Amino acid sequence: MDSDTPHPLTTEQAKARLRAAAQMASPGAWLHQHPWAALGIALASGYLFSRMRLPMAASTLLTQKLAPLLLGAAIRKVTDRSQHRP
């Protein structure tokens, strides 16, 4: 019965677990795990941005400010879906 109690981690073990979790939380780790989804998002967003006919100022605003926000939201949506799959 006493073998079921977990032992506390040492400081080094806790740091190692934290580093491993931080590496898995990076966008690069997600890209390596889901290369086809990343490719699909890149192709779809590239197609959409190339089809837009906007004046130069609006185009600059879109590519520098709004595009990273939209792509980040799309990546978060895809990652949320993939985490809920069994």
PDB file of N, CA, C and O in Angstrom, chain B, residues numbered from 101:
ATOM      1  N   MET B 101       0.814  -1.185   0.000  1.00  0.00           N
ATOM      2  CA  MET B 101       0.000   0.000   0.000  1.00  0.00           C
ATOM      3  C   MET B 101       0.860   1.252   0.000  1.00  0.00           C
ATOM      4  O   MET B 101       0.507   2.240  -0.644  1.00  0.00           O
ATOM      5  N   ASP B 102       1.964   1.231   0.698  1.00  0.00           N
ATOM      6  CA  ASP B 102       2.821   2.411   0.732  1.00  0.00           C
ATOM      7  C   ASP B 102       3.627   2.566  -0.564  1.00  0.00           C
ATOM      8  O   ASP B 102       4.239   3.613  -0.776  1.00  0.00           O
ATOM      9  N   SER B 103       3.640   1.540  -1.442  1.00  0.00           N
ATOM     10  CA  SER B 103       4.374   1.663  -2.703  1.00  0.00           C
ATOM     11  C   SER B 103       3.620   2.522  -3.721  1.00  0.00           C
ATOM     12  O   SER B 103       4.197   2.916  -4.734  1.00  0.00           O
ATOM     13  N   ASP B 104       2.337   2.822  -3.469  1.00  0.00           N
ATOM     14  CA  ASP B 104       1.541   3.642  -4.386  1.00  0.00           C
ATOM     15  C   ASP B 104       1.795   5.129  -4.211  1.00  0.00           C
ATOM     16  O   ASP B 104       1.420   5.914  -5.083  1.00  0.00           O
ATOM     17  N   THR B 105       2.411   5.537  -3.129  1.00  0.00           N
ATOM     18  CA  THR B 105       2.643   6.955  -2.898  1.00  0.00           C
ATOM     19  C   THR B 105       3.803   7.437  -3.776  1.00  0.00           C
ATOM     20  O   THR B 105       4.868   6.820  -3.785  1.00  0.00           O
ATOM     21  N   PRO B 106       3.606   8.523  -4.506  1.00  0.00           N
ATOM     22  CA  PRO B 106       4.679   9.024  -5.374  1.00  0.00           C
ATOM     23  C   PRO B 106       5.777   9.710  -4.560  1.00  0.00           C
ATOM     24  O   PRO B 106       5.517  10.339  -3.534  1.00  0.00           O
ATOM     25  N   HIS B 107       6.996   9.571  -5.044  1.00  0.00           N
ATOM     26  CA  HIS B 107       8.117  10.235  -4.390  1.00  0.00           C
ATOM     27  C   HIS B 107       8.284  11.621  -5.000  1.00  0.00           C
ATOM     28  O   HIS B 107       8.113  11.787  -6.207  1.00  0.00           O
ATOM     29  N   PRO B 108       8.613  12.613  -4.186  1.00  0.00           N
ATOM     30  CA  PRO B 108       8.809  13.949  -4.736  1.00  0.00           C
ATOM     31  C   PRO B 108      10.033  13.977  -5.660  1.00  0.00           C
ATOM     32  O   PRO B 108      11.008  13.255  -5.449  1.00  0.00           O
ATOM     33  N   LEU B 109       9.958  14.813  -6.668  1.00  0.00           N
ATOM     34  CA  LEU B 109      11.059  14.950  -7.615  1.00  0.00           C
ATOM     35  C   LEU B 109      12.184  15.781  -7.022  1.00  0.00           C
ATOM     36  O   LEU B 109      11.969  16.666  -6.194  1.00  0.00           O
ATOM     37  N   THR B 110      13.376  15.470  -7.470  1.00  0.00           N
ATOM     38  CA  THR B 110      14.499  16.333  -7.098  1.00  0.00           C
ATOM     39  C   THR B 110      14.448  17.577  -7.966  1.00  0.00           C
ATOM     40  O   THR B 110      13.695  17.631  -8.938  1.00  0.00           O
ATOM     41  N   THR B 111      15.234  18.559  -7.622  1.00  0.00           N
ATOM     42  CA  THR B 111      15.260  19.792  -8.404  1.00  0.00           C
ATOM     43  C   THR B 111      15.707  19.525  -9.836  1.00  0.00           C
ATOM     44  O   THR B 111      15.144  20.096 -10.771  1.00  0.00           O
ATOM     45  N   GLU B 112      16.690  18.684 -10.019  1.00  0.00           N
ATOM     46  CA  GLU B 112      17.191  18.374 -11.367  1.00  0.00           C
ATOM     47  C   GLU B 112      16.152  17.616 -12.188  1.00  0.00           C
ATOM     48  O   GLU B 112      16.004  17.872 -13.383  1.00  0.00           O
ATOM     49  N   GLN B 113      15.436  16.695 -11.565  1.00  0.00           N
ATOM     50  CA  GLN B 113      14.388  15.969 -12.283  1.00  0.00           C
ATOM     51  C   GLN B 113      13.263  16.907 -12.701  1.00  0.00           C
ATOM     52  O   GLN B 113      12.744  16.805 -13.813  1.00  0.00           O
ATOM     53  N   ALA B 114      12.891  17.812 -11.819  1.00  0.00           N
ATOM     54  CA  ALA B 114      11.836  18.774 -12.140  1.00  0.00           C
ATOM     55  C   ALA B 114      12.266  19.695 -13.277  1.00  0.00           C
ATOM     56  O   ALA B 114      11.471  19.999 -14.166  1.00  0.00           O
ATOM     57  N   LYS B 115      13.527  20.141 -13.252  1.00  0.00           N
ATOM     58  CA  LYS B 115      14.031  20.996 -14.330  1.00  0.00           C
ATOM     59  C   LYS B 115      14.043  20.242 -15.655  1.00  0.00           C
ATOM     60  O   LYS B 115      13.690  20.808 -16.689  1.00  0.00           O
ATOM     61  N   ALA B 116      14.443  18.976 -15.638  1.00  0.00           N
ATOM     62  CA  ALA B 116      14.478  18.169 -16.864  1.00  0.00           C
ATOM     63  C   ALA B 116      13.075  17.995 -17.438  1.00  0.00           C
ATOM     64  O   ALA B 116      12.882  18.090 -18.650  1.00  0.00           O
ATOM     65  N   ARG B 117      12.094  17.740 -16.571  1.00  0.00           N
ATOM     66  CA  ARG B 117      10.709  17.610 -17.038  1.00  0.00           C
ATOM     67  C   ARG B 117      10.192  18.918 -17.620  1.00  0.00           C
ATOM     68  O   ARG B 117       9.491  18.923 -18.632  1.00  0.00           O
ATOM     69  N   LEU B 118      10.541  20.026 -16.976  1.00  0.00           N
ATOM     70  CA  LEU B 118      10.107  21.332 -17.463  1.00  0.00           C
ATOM     71  C   LEU B 118      10.726  21.643 -18.818  1.00  0.00           C
ATOM     72  O   LEU B 118      10.044  22.156 -19.705  1.00  0.00           O
ATOM     73  N   ARG B 119      12.012  21.337 -18.991  1.00  0.00           N
ATOM     74  CA  ARG B 119      12.667  21.568 -20.287  1.00  0.00           C
ATOM     75  C   ARG B 119      12.027  20.718 -21.382  1.00  0.00           C
ATOM     76  O   ARG B 119      11.808  21.199 -22.494  1.00  0.00           O
ATOM     77  N   ALA B 120      11.730  19.469 -21.075  1.00  0.00           N
ATOM     78  CA  ALA B 120      11.100  18.580 -22.062  1.00  0.00           C
ATOM     79  C   ALA B 120       9.714  19.093 -22.441  1.00  0.00           C
ATOM     80  O   ALA B 120       9.343  19.060 -23.614  1.00  0.00           O
ATOM     81  N   ALA B 121       8.951  19.562 -21.471  1.00  0.00           N
ATOM     82  CA  ALA B 121       7.620  20.099 -21.752  1.00  0.00           C
ATOM     83  C   ALA B 121       7.715  21.378 -22.581  1.00  0.00           C
ATOM     84  O   ALA B 121       6.882  21.600 -23.461  1.00  0.00           O
ATOM     85  N   ALA B 122       8.707  22.218 -22.319  1.00  0.00           N
ATOM     86  CA  ALA B 122       8.880  23.452 -23.077  1.00  0.00           C
ATOM     87  C   ALA B 122       9.245  23.161 -24.532  1.00  0.00           C
ATOM     88  O   ALA B 122       8.789  23.861 -25.436  1.00  0.00           O
ATOM     89  N   GLN B 123      10.055  22.145 -24.761  1.00  0.00           N
ATOM     90  CA  GLN B 123      10.404  21.783 -26.133  1.00  0.00           C
ATOM     91  C   GLN B 123       9.188  21.267 -26.893  1.00  0.00           C
ATOM     92  O   GLN B 123       9.040  21.550 -28.082  1.00  0.00           O
ATOM     93  N   MET B 124       8.333  20.527 -26.236  1.00  0.00           N
ATOM     94  CA  MET B 124       7.143  19.989 -26.892  1.00  0.00           C
ATOM     95  C   MET B 124       6.086  21.070 -27.123  1.00  0.00           C
ATOM     96  O   MET B 124       5.192  20.880 -27.949  1.00  0.00           O
ATOM     97  N   ALA B 125       6.165  22.180 -26.427  1.00  0.00           N
ATOM     98  CA  ALA B 125       5.182  23.253 -26.571  1.00  0.00           C
ATOM     99  C   ALA B 125       5.557  24.229 -27.674  1.00  0.00           C
ATOM    100  O   ALA B 125       4.796  25.157 -27.947  1.00  0.00           O
ATOM    101  N   SER B 126       6.690  24.054 -28.309  1.00  0.00           N
ATOM    102  CA  SER B 126       7.123  24.996 -29.333  1.00  0.00           C
ATOM    103  C   SER B 126       6.417  24.728 -30.662  1.00  0.00           C
ATOM    104  O   SER B 126       5.976  23.605 -30.905  1.00  0.00           O
ATOM    105  N   PRO B 127       6.303  25.739 -31.524  1.00  0.00           N
ATOM    106  CA  PRO B 127       5.703  25.521 -32.840  1.00  0.00           C
ATOM    107  C   PRO B 127       6.490  24.516 -33.679  1.00  0.00           C
ATOM    108  O   PRO B 127       5.909  23.787 -34.483  1.00  0.00           O
ATOM    109  N   GLY B 128       7.795  24.478 -33.495  1.00  0.00           N
ATOM    110  CA  GLY B 128       8.609  23.528 -34.254  1.00  0.00           C
ATOM    111  C   GLY B 128       8.253  22.087 -33.947  1.00  0.00           C
ATOM    112  O   GLY B 128       8.236  21.243 -34.844  1.00  0.00           O
ATOM    113  N   ALA B 129       7.967  21.799 -32.682  1.00  0.00           N
ATOM    114  CA  ALA B 129       7.568  20.438 -32.307  1.00  0.00           C
ATOM    115  C   ALA B 129       6.236  20.075 -32.959  1.00  0.00           C
ATOM    116  O   ALA B 129       6.047  18.946 -33.413  1.00  0.00           O
ATOM    117  N   TRP B 130       5.326  21.027 -33.001  1.00  0.00           N
ATOM    118  CA  TRP B 130       4.033  20.763 -33.635  1.00  0.00           C
ATOM    119  C   TRP B 130       4.225  20.522 -35.132  1.00  0.00           C
ATOM    120  O   TRP B 130       3.593  19.633 -35.703  1.00  0.00           O
ATOM    121  N   LEU B 131       5.091  21.308 -35.768  1.00  0.00           N
ATOM    122  CA  LEU B 131       5.331  21.126 -37.201  1.00  0.00           C
ATOM    123  C   LEU B 131       5.914  19.755 -37.503  1.00  0.00           C
ATOM    124  O   LEU B 131       5.577  19.149 -38.520  1.00  0.00           O
ATOM    125  N   HIS B 132       6.778  19.264 -36.636  1.00  0.00           N
ATOM    126  CA  HIS B 132       7.356  17.936 -36.850  1.00  0.00           C
ATOM    127  C   HIS B 132       6.325  16.830 -36.633  1.00  0.00           C
ATOM    128  O   HIS B 132       6.404  15.777 -37.265  1.00  0.00           O
ATOM    129  N   GLN B 133       5.375  17.059 -35.758  1.00  0.00           N
ATOM    130  CA  GLN B 133       4.352  16.054 -35.491  1.00  0.00           C
ATOM    131  C   GLN B 133       3.227  16.071 -36.515  1.00  0.00           C
ATOM    132  O   GLN B 133       2.598  15.041 -36.756  1.00  0.00           O
ATOM    133  N   HIS B 134       2.967  17.217 -37.116  1.00  0.00           N
ATOM    134  CA  HIS B 134       1.846  17.374 -38.055  1.00  0.00           C
ATOM    135  C   HIS B 134       2.310  18.049 -39.350  1.00  0.00           C
ATOM    136  O   HIS B 134       1.859  19.155 -39.649  1.00  0.00           O
ATOM    137  N   PRO B 135       3.188  17.425 -40.120  1.00  0.00           N
ATOM    138  CA  PRO B 135       3.702  18.094 -41.314  1.00  0.00           C
ATOM    139  C   PRO B 135       2.647  18.329 -42.382  1.00  0.00           C
ATOM    140  O   PRO B 135       2.692  19.349 -43.070  1.00  0.00           O
ATOM    141  N   TRP B 136       1.698  17.410 -42.539  1.00  0.00           N
ATOM    142  CA  TRP B 136       0.679  17.578 -43.572  1.00  0.00           C
ATOM    143  C   TRP B 136      -0.312  18.678 -43.218  1.00  0.00           C
ATOM    144  O   TRP B 136      -0.749  19.418 -44.099  1.00  0.00           O
ATOM    145  N   ALA B 137      -0.667  18.797 -41.965  1.00  0.00           N
ATOM    146  CA  ALA B 137      -1.561  19.877 -41.548  1.00  0.00           C
ATOM    147  C   ALA B 137      -0.880  21.232 -41.724  1.00  0.00           C
ATOM    148  O   ALA B 137      -1.510  22.197 -42.158  1.00  0.00           O
ATOM    149  N   ALA B 138       0.405  21.302 -41.388  1.00  0.00           N
ATOM    150  CA  ALA B 138       1.146  22.556 -41.567  1.00  0.00           C
ATOM    151  C   ALA B 138       1.239  22.934 -43.041  1.00  0.00           C
ATOM    152  O   ALA B 138       1.094  24.102 -43.404  1.00  0.00           O
ATOM    153  N   LEU B 139       1.482  21.936 -43.884  1.00  0.00           N
ATOM    154  CA  LEU B 139       1.539  22.194 -45.323  1.00  0.00           C
ATOM    155  C   LEU B 139       0.193  22.677 -45.841  1.00  0.00           C
ATOM    156  O   LEU B 139       0.133  23.603 -46.649  1.00  0.00           O
ATOM    157  N   GLY B 140      -0.881  22.056 -45.382  1.00  0.00           N
ATOM    158  CA  GLY B 140      -2.219  22.476 -45.804  1.00  0.00           C
ATOM    159  C   GLY B 140      -2.538  23.900 -45.380  1.00  0.00           C
ATOM    160  O   GLY B 140      -3.100  24.674 -46.155  1.00  0.00           O
ATOM    161  N   ILE B 141      -2.181  24.243 -44.153  1.00  0.00           N
ATOM    162  CA  ILE B 141      -2.414  25.612 -43.673  1.00  0.00           C
ATOM    163  C   ILE B 141      -1.600  26.607 -44.490  1.00  0.00           C
ATOM    164  O   ILE B 141      -2.105  27.670 -44.851  1.00  0.00           O
ATOM    165  N   ALA B 142      -0.352  26.276 -44.784  1.00  0.00           N
ATOM    166  CA  ALA B 142       0.509  27.178 -45.555  1.00  0.00           C
ATOM    167  C   ALA B 142      -0.026  27.365 -46.965  1.00  0.00           C
ATOM    168  O   ALA B 142      -0.062  28.487 -47.470  1.00  0.00           O
ATOM    169  N   LEU B 143      -0.440  26.280 -47.605  1.00  0.00           N
ATOM    170  CA  LEU B 143      -0.968  26.388 -48.969  1.00  0.00           C
ATOM    171  C   LEU B 143      -2.272  27.180 -49.010  1.00  0.00           C
ATOM    172  O   LEU B 143      -2.455  28.037 -49.875  1.00  0.00           O
ATOM    173  N   ALA B 144      -3.172  26.894 -48.082  1.00  0.00           N
ATOM    174  CA  ALA B 144      -4.453  27.605 -48.064  1.00  0.00           C
ATOM    175  C   ALA B 144      -4.268  29.089 -47.786  1.00  0.00           C
ATOM    176  O   ALA B 144      -4.893  29.925 -48.437  1.00  0.00           O
ATOM    177  N   SER B 145      -3.414  29.422 -46.825  1.00  0.00           N
ATOM    178  CA  SER B 145      -3.215  30.840 -46.516  1.00  0.00           C
ATOM    179  C   SER B 145      -2.486  31.545 -47.656  1.00  0.00           C
ATOM    180  O   SER B 145      -2.803  32.693 -47.966  1.00  0.00           O
ATOM    181  N   GLY B 146      -1.525  30.887 -48.281  1.00  0.00           N
ATOM    182  CA  GLY B 146      -0.846  31.493 -49.431  1.00  0.00           C
ATOM    183  C   GLY B 146      -1.786  31.744 -50.581  1.00  0.00           C
ATOM    184  O   GLY B 146      -1.708  32.783 -51.238  1.00  0.00           O
ATOM    185  N   TYR B 147      -2.676  30.799 -50.831  1.00  0.00           N
ATOM    186  CA  TYR B 147      -3.661  30.973 -51.905  1.00  0.00           C
ATOM    187  C   TYR B 147      -4.598  32.130 -51.589  1.00  0.00           C
ATOM    188  O   TYR B 147      -4.870  32.968 -52.449  1.00  0.00           O
ATOM    189  N   LEU B 148      -5.091  32.175 -50.352  1.00  0.00           N
ATOM    190  CA  LEU B 148      -6.012  33.248 -49.982  1.00  0.00           C
ATOM    191  C   LEU B 148      -5.354  34.625 -50.075  1.00  0.00           C
ATOM    192  O   LEU B 148      -5.963  35.568 -50.581  1.00  0.00           O
ATOM    193  N   PHE B 149      -4.134  34.746 -49.599  1.00  0.00           N
ATOM    194  CA  PHE B 149      -3.462  36.041 -49.642  1.00  0.00           C
ATOM    195  C   PHE B 149      -3.107  36.447 -51.067  1.00  0.00           C
ATOM    196  O   PHE B 149      -3.094  37.637 -51.385  1.00  0.00           O
ATOM    197  N   SER B 150      -2.822  35.485 -51.920  1.00  0.00           N
ATOM    198  CA  SER B 150      -2.480  35.826 -53.304  1.00  0.00           C
ATOM    199  C   SER B 150      -3.708  36.249 -54.097  1.00  0.00           C
ATOM    200  O   SER B 150      -3.581  36.998 -55.066  1.00  0.00           O
ATOM    201  N   ARG B 151      -4.887  35.790 -53.712  1.00  0.00           N
ATOM    202  CA  ARG B 151      -6.118  36.132 -54.436  1.00  0.00           C
ATOM    203  C   ARG B 151      -6.699  37.477 -54.015  1.00  0.00           C
ATOM    204  O   ARG B 151      -7.605  37.979 -54.680  1.00  0.00           O
ATOM    205  N   MET B 152      -6.217  38.063 -52.954  1.00  0.00           N
ATOM    206  CA  MET B 152      -6.751  39.341 -52.483  1.00  0.00           C
ATOM    207  C   MET B 152      -6.224  40.484 -53.341  1.00  0.00           C
ATOM    208  O   MET B 152      -5.042  40.539 -53.677  1.00  0.00           O
ATOM    209  N   ARG B 153      -7.113  41.377 -53.679  1.00  0.00           N
ATOM    210  CA  ARG B 153      -6.723  42.570 -54.433  1.00  0.00           C
ATOM    211  C   ARG B 153      -6.913  43.777 -53.512  1.00  0.00           C
ATOM    212  O   ARG B 153      -8.022  44.275 -53.319  1.00  0.00           O
ATOM    213  N   LEU B 154      -5.800  44.218 -52.960  1.00  0.00           N
ATOM    214  CA  LEU B 154      -5.845  45.299 -51.994  1.00  0.00           C
ATOM    215  C   LEU B 154      -4.863  46.393 -52.385  1.00  0.00           C
ATOM    216  O   LEU B 154      -3.855  46.113 -53.033  1.00  0.00           O
ATOM    217  N   PRO B 155      -5.142  47.630 -52.004  1.00  0.00           N
ATOM    218  CA  PRO B 155      -4.150  48.681 -52.201  1.00  0.00           C
ATOM    219  C   PRO B 155      -2.879  48.376 -51.412  1.00  0.00           C
ATOM    220  O   PRO B 155      -2.902  47.562 -50.489  1.00  0.00           O
ATOM    221  N   MET B 156      -1.791  49.016 -51.764  1.00  0.00           N
ATOM    222  CA  MET B 156      -0.486  48.718 -51.168  1.00  0.00           C
ATOM    223  C   MET B 156      -0.485  48.892 -49.649  1.00  0.00           C
ATOM    224  O   MET B 156       0.081  48.055 -48.946  1.00  0.00           O
ATOM    225  N   ALA B 157      -1.096  49.948 -49.125  1.00  0.00           N
ATOM    226  CA  ALA B 157      -1.087  50.185 -47.683  1.00  0.00           C
ATOM    227  C   ALA B 157      -1.857  49.093 -46.946  1.00  0.00           C
ATOM    228  O   ALA B 157      -1.412  48.611 -45.905  1.00  0.00           O
ATOM    229  N   ALA B 158      -2.995  48.708 -47.477  1.00  0.00           N
ATOM    230  CA  ALA B 158      -3.784  47.661 -46.838  1.00  0.00           C
ATOM    231  C   ALA B 158      -3.075  46.314 -46.940  1.00  0.00           C
ATOM    232  O   ALA B 158      -3.140  45.504 -46.016  1.00  0.00           O
ATOM    233  N   SER B 159      -2.409  46.079 -48.047  1.00  0.00           N
ATOM    234  CA  SER B 159      -1.676  44.835 -48.228  1.00  0.00           C
ATOM    235  C   SER B 159      -0.524  44.733 -47.228  1.00  0.00           C
ATOM    236  O   SER B 159      -0.285  43.667 -46.661  1.00  0.00           O
ATOM    237  N   THR B 160       0.176  45.822 -47.016  1.00  0.00           N
ATOM    238  CA  THR B 160       1.267  45.842 -46.048  1.00  0.00           C
ATOM    239  C   THR B 160       0.742  45.596 -44.638  1.00  0.00           C
ATOM    240  O   THR B 160       1.327  44.828 -43.874  1.00  0.00           O
ATOM    241  N   LEU B 161      -0.362  46.250 -44.301  1.00  0.00           N
ATOM    242  CA  LEU B 161      -0.969  46.045 -42.981  1.00  0.00           C
ATOM    243  C   LEU B 161      -1.364  44.578 -42.806  1.00  0.00           C
ATOM    244  O   LEU B 161      -1.137  43.986 -41.751  1.00  0.00           O
ATOM    245  N   LEU B 162      -1.948  44.011 -43.834  1.00  0.00           N
ATOM    246  CA  LEU B 162      -2.405  42.629 -43.753  1.00  0.00           C
ATOM    247  C   LEU B 162      -1.240  41.668 -43.551  1.00  0.00           C
ATOM    248  O   LEU B 162      -1.302  40.790 -42.690  1.00  0.00           O
ATOM    249  N   THR B 163      -0.187  41.827 -44.333  1.00  0.00           N
ATOM    250  CA  THR B 163       0.924  40.872 -44.251  1.00  0.00           C
ATOM    251  C   THR B 163       1.762  41.050 -42.988  1.00  0.00           C
ATOM    252  O   THR B 163       2.311  40.073 -42.479  1.00  0.00           O
ATOM    253  N   GLN B 164       1.874  42.262 -42.477  1.00  0.00           N
ATOM    254  CA  GLN B 164       2.727  42.487 -41.313  1.00  0.00           C
ATOM    255  C   GLN B 164       1.993  42.351 -39.984  1.00  0.00           C
ATOM    256  O   GLN B 164       2.605  41.990 -38.978  1.00  0.00           O
ATOM    257  N   LYS B 165       0.705  42.631 -39.964  1.00  0.00           N
ATOM    258  CA  LYS B 165      -0.016  42.646 -38.688  1.00  0.00           C
ATOM    259  C   LYS B 165      -1.069  41.546 -38.586  1.00  0.00           C
ATOM    260  O   LYS B 165      -1.100  40.800 -37.607  1.00  0.00           O
ATOM    261  N   LEU B 166      -1.919  41.446 -39.586  1.00  0.00           N
ATOM    262  CA  LEU B 166      -3.052  40.539 -39.474  1.00  0.00           C
ATOM    263  C   LEU B 166      -2.726  39.096 -39.839  1.00  0.00           C
ATOM    264  O   LEU B 166      -3.266  38.173 -39.231  1.00  0.00           O
ATOM    265  N   ALA B 167      -1.865  38.889 -40.808  1.00  0.00           N
ATOM    266  CA  ALA B 167      -1.552  37.524 -41.239  1.00  0.00           C
ATOM    267  C   ALA B 167      -0.976  36.676 -40.109  1.00  0.00           C
ATOM    268  O   ALA B 167      -1.419  35.541 -39.937  1.00  0.00           O
ATOM    269  N   PRO B 168      -0.007  37.168 -39.328  1.00  0.00           N
ATOM    270  CA  PRO B 168       0.476  36.333 -38.213  1.00  0.00           C
ATOM    271  C   PRO B 168      -0.609  36.002 -37.189  1.00  0.00           C
ATOM    272  O   PRO B 168      -0.614  34.907 -36.626  1.00  0.00           O
ATOM    273  N   LEU B 169      -1.518  36.929 -36.948  1.00  0.00           N
ATOM    274  CA  LEU B 169      -2.604  36.656 -36.011  1.00  0.00           C
ATOM    275  C   LEU B 169      -3.539  35.583 -36.545  1.00  0.00           C
ATOM    276  O   LEU B 169      -3.934  34.675 -35.815  1.00  0.00           O
ATOM    277  N   LEU B 170      -3.894  35.691 -37.831  1.00  0.00           N
ATOM    278  CA  LEU B 170      -4.792  34.715 -38.427  1.00  0.00           C
ATOM    279  C   LEU B 170      -4.152  33.335 -38.505  1.00  0.00           C
ATOM    280  O   LEU B 170      -4.801  32.331 -38.214  1.00  0.00           O
ATOM    281  N   LEU B 171      -2.892  33.283 -38.891  1.00  0.00           N
ATOM    282  CA  LEU B 171      -2.213  31.992 -38.982  1.00  0.00           C
ATOM    283  C   LEU B 171      -2.036  31.363 -37.602  1.00  0.00           C
ATOM    284  O   LEU B 171      -2.172  30.149 -37.453  1.00  0.00           O
ATOM    285  N   GLY B 172      -1.736  32.177 -36.599  1.00  0.00           N
ATOM    286  CA  GLY B 172      -1.612  31.661 -35.237  1.00  0.00           C
ATOM    287  C   GLY B 172      -2.928  31.081 -34.742  1.00  0.00           C
ATOM    288  O   GLY B 172      -2.944  30.038 -34.089  1.00  0.00           O
ATOM    289  N   ALA B 173      -4.034  31.756 -35.052  1.00  0.00           N
ATOM    290  CA  ALA B 173      -5.346  31.243 -34.648  1.00  0.00           C
ATOM    291  C   ALA B 173      -5.657  29.935 -35.357  1.00  0.00           C
ATOM    292  O   ALA B 173      -6.209  29.017 -34.751  1.00  0.00           O
ATOM    293  N   ALA B 174      -5.307  29.844 -36.636  1.00  0.00           N
ATOM    294  CA  ALA B 174      -5.554  28.605 -37.379  1.00  0.00           C
ATOM    295  C   ALA B 174      -4.722  27.456 -36.821  1.00  0.00           C
ATOM    296  O   ALA B 174      -5.220  26.337 -36.695  1.00  0.00           O
ATOM    297  N   ILE B 175      -3.478  27.716 -36.491  1.00  0.00           N
ATOM    298  CA  ILE B 175      -2.612  26.665 -35.936  1.00  0.00           C
ATOM    299  C   ILE B 175      -3.126  26.214 -34.577  1.00  0.00           C
ATOM    300  O   ILE B 175      -3.124  25.021 -34.275  1.00  0.00           O
ATOM    301  N   ARG B 176      -3.570  27.167 -33.751  1.00  0.00           N
ATOM    302  CA  ARG B 176      -4.116  26.789 -32.446  1.00  0.00           C
ATOM    303  C   ARG B 176      -5.368  25.931 -32.604  1.00  0.00           C
ATOM    304  O   ARG B 176      -5.570  24.976 -31.854  1.00  0.00           O
ATOM    305  N   LYS B 177      -6.204  26.272 -33.577  1.00  0.00           N
ATOM    306  CA  LYS B 177      -7.431  25.499 -33.803  1.00  0.00           C
ATOM    307  C   LYS B 177      -7.101  24.078 -34.223  1.00  0.00           C
ATOM    308  O   LYS B 177      -7.730  23.131 -33.752  1.00  0.00           O
ATOM    309  N   VAL B 178      -6.124  23.919 -35.101  1.00  0.00           N
ATOM    310  CA  VAL B 178      -5.734  22.583 -35.568  1.00  0.00           C
ATOM    311  C   VAL B 178      -5.105  21.796 -34.431  1.00  0.00           C
ATOM    312  O   VAL B 178      -5.386  20.607 -34.279  1.00  0.00           O
ATOM    313  N   THR B 179      -4.256  22.435 -33.628  1.00  0.00           N
ATOM    314  CA  THR B 179      -3.614  21.719 -32.531  1.00  0.00           C
ATOM    315  C   THR B 179      -4.616  21.328 -31.461  1.00  0.00           C
ATOM    316  O   THR B 179      -4.478  20.267 -30.851  1.00  0.00           O
ATOM    317  N   ASP B 180      -5.623  22.159 -31.216  1.00  0.00           N
ATOM    318  CA  ASP B 180      -6.651  21.798 -30.247  1.00  0.00           C
ATOM    319  C   ASP B 180      -7.428  20.574 -30.713  1.00  0.00           C
ATOM    320  O   ASP B 180      -7.761  19.703 -29.909  1.00  0.00           O
ATOM    321  N   ARG B 181      -7.715  20.506 -32.002  1.00  0.00           N
ATOM    322  CA  ARG B 181      -8.434  19.345 -32.544  1.00  0.00           C
ATOM    323  C   ARG B 181      -7.584  18.088 -32.429  1.00  0.00           C
ATOM    324  O   ARG B 181      -8.094  17.028 -32.066  1.00  0.00           O
ATOM    325  N   SER B 182      -6.290  18.192 -32.733  1.00  0.00           N
ATOM    326  CA  SER B 182      -5.441  17.000 -32.725  1.00  0.00           C
ATOM    327  C   SER B 182      -5.190  16.508 -31.301  1.00  0.00           C
ATOM    328  O   SER B 182      -4.949  15.316 -31.110  1.00  0.00           O
ATOM    329  N   GLN B 183      -5.237  17.372 -30.309  1.00  0.00           N
ATOM    330  CA  GLN B 183      -5.017  16.960 -28.924  1.00  0.00           C
ATOM    331  C   GLN B 183      -6.219  16.225 -28.365  1.00  0.00           C
ATOM    332  O   GLN B 183      -6.071  15.431 -27.436  1.00  0.00           O
ATOM    333  N   HIS B 184      -7.410  16.468 -28.907  1.00  0.00           N
ATOM    334  CA  HIS B 184      -8.606  15.823 -28.395  1.00  0.00           C
ATOM    335  C   HIS B 184      -8.868  14.473 -29.037  1.00  0.00           C
ATOM    336  O   HIS B 184      -9.762  13.749 -28.599  1.00  0.00           O
ATOM    337  N   ARG B 185      -8.108  14.120 -30.067  1.00  0.00           N
ATOM    338  CA  ARG B 185      -8.286  12.817 -30.718  1.00  0.00           C
ATOM    339  C   ARG B 185      -7.686  11.736 -29.847  1.00  0.00           C
ATOM    340  O   ARG B 185      -6.657  11.953 -29.206  1.00  0.00           O
ATOM    341  N   PRO B 186      -8.322  10.560 -29.814  1.00  0.00           N
ATOM    342  CA  PRO B 186      -7.760   9.464 -29.003  1.00  0.00           C
ATOM    343  C   PRO B 186      -6.544   8.849 -29.625  1.00  0.00           C
ATOM    344  O   PRO B 186      -5.964   7.921 -29.061  1.00  0.00           O
TER     345      PRO B 186
END
